[in-house]
Amino acid sequence: DRDRVWWRELWKRWWIPRHFDAALTVGTASRGYLTKLGMEPDRVWVGHNVVDNEYFASEAKEARSRMKEVRGMLGLPDRFFLFVGRLSPEKNLVRLLQAYRQYADGESQPWGLVLVGGGPEGEALTAVANDLALEEVVWAGFKQLGELPPYYALASGFVLPSVSESWGLVVNEAMASGLPVLVSNRCGCATDLVEEGKNGYSFNPYDISEIKERLSMLASLEGSERESMCLKSQEIIADYRLET
């Protein structure tokens, strides 16, 4: 997911096949990169980055059974896009906020945006949101694992806009919780977990207008279309489990 320097890639293509016989990697994108570096395709095995799917599915179901109570307790809007992760530069949240501003300007009743996490860019991002007059943004702060399921449960869709992300386990969590997903094409999981138009969409994280379009596309879905995406997410992620 990083920019490549030709001479460094040339050195890696010389060095890696001479020092390694086989590799275990986490996804299709990583496997493709290793084969470009000279490893034989039949000597590169793909494993899985996984979470406890059953935990997130069951906890999300429980939270949805108390939706009104949980929503009031957490101060969440009726419909919202959810981000979970560090508030750090590689997560690309400035562009997400700018894209969300464009999206909200074009809607009479825009979905909210809930950001769960803490990190070094917290104050700077709050300042950006203030400059953009984003009153719809909820800053939930850092949450431990056991506190996350209610946010996934009540969200209408999940978004991960990172410019650098070797996989993105929060996408697993969101899909196990039954959410459609919007995932940057710089995230390692996008190739394996996002089926375009079926359980979500991928996008270029450097293109603010494209991020805005993906937000609009997801928010404009009919209830039955969104429900179909929710089910597809759970179907896809079922193969990415601890037992596997």
Secondary structure in CASP SS format (residue, H / E / C, confidence):
PFRMAT SS
TARGET T0000
AUTHOR 0000-0000-0000
METHOD secondary structure of the structure
MODEL  1
D C 1.00
R C 1.00
D C 1.00
R C 1.00
V C 1.00
W H 1.00
W H 1.00
R H 1.00
E H 1.00
L H 1.00
W H 1.00
K H 1.00
R H 1.00
W H 1.00
W H 1.00
I H 1.00
P H 1.00
R H 1.00
H H 1.00
F C 1.00
D C 1.00
A C 1.00
A E 1.00
L E 1.00
T E 1.00
V C 1.00
G C 1.00
T H 1.00
A H 1.00
S H 1.00
R H 1.00
G H 1.00
Y H 1.00
L H 1.00
T H 1.00
K H 1.00
L C 1.00
G C 1.00
M C 1.00
E C 1.00
P H 1.00
D H 1.00
R H 1.00
V E 1.00
W E 1.00
V E 1.00
G C 1.00
H C 1.00
N C 1.00
V C 1.00
V C 1.00
D C 1.00
N H 1.00
E H 1.00
Y H 1.00
F H 1.00
A H 1.00
S H 1.00
E H 1.00
A H 1.00
K H 1.00
E H 1.00
A H 1.00
R H 1.00
S H 1.00
R C 1.00
M H 1.00
K H 1.00
E H 1.00
V H 1.00
R H 1.00
G H 1.00
M H 1.00
L H 1.00
G C 1.00
L C 1.00
P C 1.00
D C 1.00
R C 1.00
F E 1.00
F E 1.00
L E 1.00
F E 1.00
V E 1.00
G C 1.00
R C 1.00
L C 1.00
S C 1.00
P H 1.00
E H 1.00
K H 1.00
N C 1.00
L H 1.00
V H 1.00
R H 1.00
L H 1.00
L H 1.00
Q H 1.00
A H 1.00
Y H 1.00
R H 1.00
Q H 1.00
Y H 1.00
A H 1.00
D H 1.00
G C 1.00
E C 1.00
S C 1.00
Q C 1.00
P C 1.00
W C 1.00
G E 1.00
L E 1.00
V E 1.00
L E 1.00
V E 1.00
G C 1.00
G C 1.00
G C 1.00
P C 1.00
E C 1.00
G H 1.00
E H 1.00
A H 1.00
L H 1.00
T H 1.00
A H 1.00
V H 1.00
A H 1.00
N H 1.00
D H 1.00
L C 1.00
A C 1.00
L C 1.00
E C 1.00
E C 1.00
V E 1.00
V E 1.00
W E 1.00
A E 1.00
G E 1.00
F C 1.00
K C 1.00
Q C 1.00
L H 1.00
G H 1.00
E H 1.00
L C 1.00
P H 1.00
P H 1.00
Y H 1.00
Y H 1.00
A H 1.00
L H 1.00
A C 1.00
S C 1.00
G E 1.00
F E 1.00
V E 1.00
L E 1.00
P C 1.00
S C 1.00
V C 1.00
S C 1.00
E E 1.00
S C 1.00
W C 1.00
G C 1.00
L H 1.00
V H 1.00
V H 1.00
N H 1.00
E H 1.00
A H 1.00
M H 1.00
A H 1.00
S C 1.00
G C 1.00
L C 1.00
P C 1.00
V E 1.00
L E 1.00
V E 1.00
S E 1.00
N C 1.00
R C 1.00
C E 1.00
G C 1.00
C C 1.00
A H 1.00
T H 1.00
D H 1.00
L H 1.00
V C 1.00
E C 1.00
E E 1.00
G C 1.00
K C 1.00
N C 1.00
G E 1.00
Y E 1.00
S E 1.00
F E 1.00
N C 1.00
P C 1.00
Y C 1.00
D C 1.00
I H 1.00
S H 1.00
E H 1.00
I H 1.00
K H 1.00
E H 1.00
R H 1.00
L H 1.00
S H 1.00
M H 1.00
L H 1.00
A H 1.00
S C 1.00
L C 1.00
E C 1.00
G H 1.00
S H 1.00
E H 1.00
R H 1.00
E H 1.00
S H 1.00
M H 1.00
C H 1.00
L H 1.00
K H 1.00
S H 1.00
Q H 1.00
E H 1.00
I H 1.00
I H 1.00
A C 1.00
D C 1.00
Y C 1.00
R C 1.00
L C 1.00
E C 1.00
T C 1.00
END
